[in-house]
Amino acid sequence: METATLIKVNGREVTPGTELKIQGERGRFRFMKLVRNNGVEWIDVWGGPSGREQTRSFRPERVARVHYKNKTDKNILAERRAA
């Protein structure tokens, strides 16, 4: 099993913490890692509807959008601490 922390989606580089919209799912998800195992790829993410966040896995093709601005609470807090 191989993992990576950098992928390219819709022409944008996605690193851990980048927020994504997943096709057919409610809420925003934060990218954690890309996993490859026996020729199968998936991404591990954290998020979902507000108040019901959880770790999920999706095929990379299901990423509908890479968000420019972070809006989840933990990402906003991390940005404020870094500033």
Steps between C-alpha positions, in 0.01 A plus 500: 500500500635840399386841626555855375421838653494697174263449208385710206125543446344723234841658438551593868744352746325351802692466828381381843239742637377620159121502491315304233144451384416136426238419237178372657604578859393781734753730663868574452780251543865563592753295305725274711680265255487304177529121535598251228461126558520233226422751224200653681510867610292685755528813712451517875319813618347643818172690498138491395190676627566742786483323835529153344855504364680169457786335310393381156663358187408582140628434151698804371259532204220601741671829593272767354681812621818609673406797721717813503387619843492276805177516697511207741561597862831318546648643180399856591649457849829366356522795258448750783770336711746509209438872435 
